[in-house]
């Protein structure tokens, strides 16, 4: 059977291409998006759909990998247009009632919330679908397999569709053009052990292509997952060495930023690519995630 066409919609986050994707799959009456993107990128989503002869009202189903704002922020708005929204059981309550999610994000982003993320509306209860791990989602003749993949977040699914793994953030952040990727490690649920288990599970799925939300589709799946495994190992090793000095959060952020900047130079990343990485995966946020992991998991 020929592969179903998958369209990568570039949501042009903060006027940057190749930072956040939504993936469009359509067959017959079914118009499926993997990820809604944030509320701030709705105009880019509408423009991407229009190129395919579609409007937001044509979207029938949205499959969210997890509920972070850059992946799920526009889901409530899309549910108002008529789409059913699929989400991990742990994330589901926050999609019905996003107040806590918005409050914790506002503590981080302050008055930049609106510019960065736009509006986060609740999903209507009868349009929220909560599949279990490995419970096939059947949409017309399309079949999606949600795979529980914690490590980046406890509420994370990857979706297997035909020969593609839509890996959300657990498959790392990889901007096209370089054999390089990063692991996004925000608080509060970063967990290296669970992340490794998730990668092992994905390696066992024998997919031919991997599509992280940040950004695009790649056909070197084995290299990609092995590289991410190695990246996690070096991150944890670095954290162990730095934490022996008991740094403050400010010191940890500074050291981590220096390390990432050095890596960018070593990999000869262009300024545009560095910007895409910093938008998709803010360095300070990962430092905060590492600190919380150390205190919550390693020092517990």
C-alpha positions as CSV (number, residue, x, y, z in Angstrom):
1,X,0.0,0.0,0.0
2,X,1.3,3.5,-0.9
3,X,2.1,5.7,2.0
4,X,-0.6,8.3,2.8
5,X,0.5,11.8,2.1
6,X,1.6,13.7,5.2
7,X,1.9,17.5,4.9
8,X,4.3,19.4,7.3
9,X,2.6,22.7,8.2
10,X,5.2,25.2,9.3
11,X,3.5,27.3,12.1
12,X,6.2,30.1,11.7
13,X,6.5,30.5,15.5
14,X,7.6,34.0,16.4
15,X,8.3,34.6,12.7
16,X,10.7,31.7,12.6
17,X,10.4,28.9,10.1
18,X,11.2,25.3,11.1
19,X,10.5,25.8,14.8
20,X,7.0,24.3,15.3
21,X,5.2,21.9,13.0
22,X,1.7,20.6,12.8
23,X,1.3,17.5,10.6
24,X,-1.7,17.2,8.3
25,X,-3.1,13.8,7.1
26,X,-6.3,13.6,5.2
27,X,-8.2,10.8,3.6
28,X,-11.8,11.0,2.5
29,X,-13.8,13.1,5.0
30,X,-11.0,12.7,7.7
31,X,-8.8,15.7,8.1
32,X,-6.3,15.0,10.9
33,X,-3.7,17.2,12.6
34,X,-0.9,15.9,14.7
35,X,-0.4,18.8,17.1
36,X,-2.4,22.0,17.1
37,X,0.5,24.3,17.8
38,X,0.0,27.3,20.2
39,X,-2.8,29.9,19.9
40,X,-0.3,32.4,18.7
41,X,0.3,30.5,15.4
42,X,-3.4,30.1,14.4
43,X,-3.0,32.5,11.4
44,X,0.0,30.3,10.1
45,X,-2.1,27.2,10.7
46,X,-5.0,28.7,8.7
47,X,-2.6,29.7,5.9
48,X,-1.1,26.2,5.8
49,X,-4.6,24.6,5.6
50,X,-5.7,27.1,2.9
51,X,-2.8,25.9,0.7
52,X,-4.3,22.5,0.9
53,X,-7.8,23.9,0.1
54,X,-8.9,23.5,3.7
55,X,-10.1,25.8,6.5
56,X,-10.0,25.1,10.3
57,X,-13.6,24.1,10.2
58,X,-12.6,21.1,8.0
59,X,-10.3,19.7,10.6
60,X,-12.0,16.6,12.1
61,X,-9.4,15.3,14.6
62,X,-6.4,16.6,16.4
63,X,-3.9,14.2,18.1
64,X,-1.8,15.9,20.7
65,X,1.5,14.4,21.8
66,X,1.3,16.3,25.1
67,X,-0.2,19.4,26.6
68,X,2.7,21.9,26.6
69,X,1.6,25.2,25.1
70,X,3.7,24.9,22.0
71,X,2.0,21.6,21.1
72,X,-1.6,21.9,22.4
73,X,-2.4,25.6,22.9
74,X,-4.7,26.0,20.0
75,X,-6.6,22.7,20.6
76,X,-9.5,24.3,22.5
77,X,-10.0,26.8,19.6
78,X,-10.0,23.9,17.1
79,X,-12.5,22.0,19.2
80,X,-14.8,25.1,18.9
81,X,-14.5,24.7,15.1
82,X,-15.7,21.1,15.4
83,X,-12.6,18.9,15.8
84,X,-12.3,16.0,18.3
85,X,-9.1,16.3,20.4
86,X,-7.1,13.2,21.4
87,X,-4.8,13.5,24.5
88,X,-3.0,11.4,27.1
89,X,-5.1,10.5,30.2
90,X,-2.8,12.5,32.5
91,X,-3.1,15.6,30.3
92,X,-6.8,15.4,29.7
93,X,-8.0,17.3,32.8
94,X,-5.8,20.3,31.9
95,X,-7.4,20.4,28.4
96,X,-10.9,20.6,30.0
97,X,-9.8,23.1,32.5
98,X,-6.5,24.9,31.6
99,X,-6.4,27.3,34.5
100,X,-3.5,25.6,36.4
101,X,-1.5,25.1,33.2
102,X,-2.0,28.8,32.3
103,X,-1.1,29.9,35.8
104,X,2.1,27.9,35.9
105,X,3.1,29.1,32.4
106,X,2.3,32.7,33.4
107,X,4.7,32.4,36.4
108,X,7.5,31.6,33.8
109,X,6.6,33.9,30.9
110,X,4.9,36.8,32.7
111,X,3.7,39.5,30.3
112,X,5.1,37.6,27.3
113,X,2.4,34.9,27.6
114,X,0.1,36.5,25.0
115,X,2.8,37.2,22.4
116,X,4.4,33.8,22.8
117,X,1.4,31.5,23.2
118,X,-1.8,33.3,22.4
119,X,-5.1,32.1,23.9
120,X,-5.5,28.7,25.5
121,X,-9.1,27.8,25.4
122,X,-10.7,24.7,27.1
123,X,-11.7,21.7,25.0
124,X,-15.4,20.8,25.1
125,X,-15.9,17.7,27.2
126,X,-17.8,15.7,24.5
127,X,-15.0,16.5,22.0
128,X,-12.1,15.3,24.2
129,X,-11.0,11.7,23.5
130,X,-8.7,9.9,25.9
131,X,-7.2,6.8,24.3
132,X,-5.2,4.3,26.4
133,X,-1.6,3.3,25.7
134,X,-1.5,1.1,22.5
135,X,-5.3,1.4,22.0
136,X,-5.6,2.0,18.2
137,X,-7.3,5.2,17.1
138,X,-9.4,4.5,14.1
139,X,-10.4,7.4,11.9
140,X,-12.1,6.2,8.7
141,X,-9.5,4.1,7.1
142,X,-6.6,5.7,9.0
143,X,-5.0,4.0,12.0
144,X,-2.9,5.7,14.7
145,X,-1.3,3.9,17.6
146,X,-0.7,6.0,20.7
147,X,2.5,4.9,22.5
148,X,3.0,6.0,26.1
149,X,6.4,7.7,26.1
150,X,7.2,9.6,29.3
151,X,10.6,11.2,30.1
152,X,10.1,14.7,28.7
153,X,6.6,14.8,30.3
154,X,4.4,12.2,32.1
155,X,1.5,13.1,29.8
156,X,3.3,12.2,26.5
157,X,2.2,10.0,23.7
158,X,4.1,9.3,20.5
159,X,1.8,8.3,17.6
160,X,2.7,5.6,15.1
161,X,1.0,6.0,11.7
162,X,1.9,3.6,8.9
163,X,5.8,3.8,8.9
164,X,6.1,7.1,10.7
165,X,6.6,7.9,14.4
166,X,5.3,11.3,15.4
167,X,7.6,11.7,18.4
168,X,6.4,15.1,19.9
169,X,9.3,16.1,22.2
170,X,10.4,12.7,23.5
171,X,12.1,12.2,20.1
172,X,14.2,15.4,20.7
173,X,14.4,18.7,18.8
174,X,16.1,18.5,15.4
175,X,16.2,21.4,13.1
176,X,16.8,20.4,9.4
177,X,20.2,20.8,7.8
178,X,22.5,19.4,10.5
179,X,23.3,15.9,11.9
180,X,22.5,17.3,15.4
181,X,19.7,17.3,17.9
182,X,18.9,18.4,21.4
183,X,16.8,17.0,24.3
184,X,14.2,19.4,25.6
185,X,14.2,19.1,29.4
186,X,11.7,21.5,31.0
187,X,10.4,21.1,34.5
188,X,8.6,19.5,36.2
189,X,8.6,16.0,34.9
190,X,12.0,15.4,33.2
191,X,13.1,11.9,34.0
192,X,16.2,10.3,32.3
193,X,15.3,6.7,33.2
194,X,11.8,6.9,31.8
195,X,13.0,8.8,28.8
196,X,15.5,6.0,28.0
197,X,12.7,3.4,28.4
198,X,10.6,5.4,26.0
199,X,13.4,5.5,23.4
200,X,13.9,1.8,23.8
201,X,10.2,1.3,23.1
202,X,10.2,3.5,20.0
203,X,13.3,1.6,18.7
204,X,11.2,-1.6,18.9
205,X,8.5,-0.1,16.7
206,X,10.5,-0.5,13.5
207,X,9.4,2.7,11.9
208,X,11.0,4.1,8.7
209,X,10.6,7.8,9.5
210,X,10.5,10.0,12.6
211,X,8.7,13.3,12.8
212,X,9.5,15.4,15.9
213,X,7.2,18.5,16.3
214,X,10.4,20.6,16.2
215,X,10.9,20.0,13.2
216,X,10.3,17.9,10.2
217,X,10.5,14.3,9.0
218,X,13.6,12.2,8.9
219,X,14.4,8.8,7.6
220,X,17.5,8.0,9.6
221,X,15.5,6.7,12.6
222,X,18.1,4.5,14.1
223,X,20.7,7.2,14.0
224,X,18.2,9.7,15.4
225,X,17.2,7.6,18.4
226,X,20.7,6.4,19.1
227,X,22.0,10.0,19.0
228,X,19.3,11.1,21.4
229,X,20.2,8.3,23.8
230,X,23.8,9.5,23.7
231,X,22.7,13.1,24.2
232,X,20.7,12.1,27.3
233,X,23.7,10.2,28.7
234,X,26.1,13.2,28.2
235,X,23.5,15.6,29.7
236,X,23.1,13.4,32.8
237,X,26.9,13.0,33.1
238,X,27.4,16.8,32.8
239,X,24.7,17.3,35.5
240,X,26.4,14.9,37.9
241,X,29.7,16.7,37.5
242,X,28.2,20.2,37.9
243,X,26.0,19.4,40.9
244,X,28.9,18.2,43.0
245,X,29.6,22.0,43.4
246,X,26.0,22.6,44.5
247,X,25.4,25.5,42.2
248,X,22.5,28.0,42.5
249,X,19.9,27.8,39.8
250,X,21.4,31.0,38.2
251,X,24.9,29.4,38.1
252,X,23.4,26.2,36.6
253,X,21.6,28.2,33.9
254,X,24.9,30.1,33.1
255,X,27.0,26.9,32.9
256,X,24.4,25.1,30.8
257,X,24.0,28.1,28.4
258,X,27.8,28.1,28.0
259,X,27.9,24.4,27.2
260,X,25.1,24.7,24.6
261,X,26.7,27.8,23.0
262,X,30.0,25.9,22.8
263,X,28.2,22.9,21.2
264,X,26.5,25.2,18.7
265,X,30.0,26.6,17.6
266,X,31.4,23.1,17.4
267,X,28.5,21.9,15.2
268,X,28.8,25.1,13.1
269,X,25.1,25.9,13.5
270,X,23.9,28.9,11.6
271,X,22.5,31.9,13.6
272,X,19.0,31.0,12.1
273,X,19.3,27.4,13.3
274,X,20.5,28.5,16.8
275,X,17.4,30.8,16.9
276,X,15.1,27.9,15.9
277,X,16.6,25.7,18.7
278,X,16.3,28.5,21.3
279,X,12.6,29.0,20.4
280,X,11.8,25.3,20.2
281,X,13.8,24.4,23.3
282,X,14.7,27.4,25.6
283,X,18.1,26.7,27.2
284,X,17.2,28.3,30.6
285,X,14.1,26.1,30.7
286,X,16.2,22.9,30.3
287,X,18.5,24.1,33.1
288,X,15.5,24.6,35.4
289,X,14.3,21.1,34.4
290,X,17.7,19.6,35.2
291,X,17.8,21.3,38.6
292,X,14.3,20.0,39.5
293,X,15.2,16.5,38.3
294,X,18.3,16.5,40.5
295,X,16.4,17.7,43.6
296,X,13.2,15.6,43.0
297,X,14.7,12.4,41.7
298,X,18.4,12.1,42.3
299,X,18.5,13.7,45.7
300,X,15.2,12.2,46.9
